C-alpha cells in the first residue's frame, strides 16, 4: 500500500487533525499489505476504545493517552491521543526512533552508557 492511500484511511478514521511523522511513507512502503491492514484495524480498535493504552509517566505529558504496537521485526507504531479529546499523532518508525519517543514520554530510561 502506498503512503498516500494509508494516510487517507487514517484521516477517515481519526480526522484531519491527525499528524503523521515525516518518515511515515518510507515505513509504510516497507510493510506488506496484510501488515498495513492490521495497522489500520489496530487504529480502529484504538479509536473504539477496544485497545489498552496508558498515561505517560512524565508530568508534562499527563494529558495524553498513548498506545504502542510492534509491526513486523523492526517497525513500531506509537499512537497518541489527548485525554477526553482527539487522536493527535501517529508515529510509524524504526526501533531507534520508537525508543526515543518512549524515552521522551517517560516510558523508558536510556539504555546508553553514562545516561
C-alpha positions, 0 to 999 in steps of 0.5 A: 500500500502506498503512503498516500492511500494509508494516510487517507484511511487514517484521516477517515478514521481519526480526522484531519487533525491527525499528524503523521511523522515525516518518515511515515511513507518510507515505513509504510512502503516497507510493510506488506499489505496484510501488515498495513491492514492490521495497522489500520484495524489496530487504529480502529480498535484504538479509536473504539476504545477496544485497545489498552493504552496508558498515561505517560509517566512524565508530568508534562505529558499527563494529558495524553493517552498513548498506545504502542504496537510492534509491526513486523521485526523492526517497525513500531507504531506509537499512537497518541491521543489527548485525554477526553479529546482527539487522536493527535499523532501517529508515529510509524518508525524504526526501533531507534526512533520508537525508543526515543519517543518512549524515552521522551514520554517517560516510558523508558530510561536510556539504555546508553552508557553514562545516561 
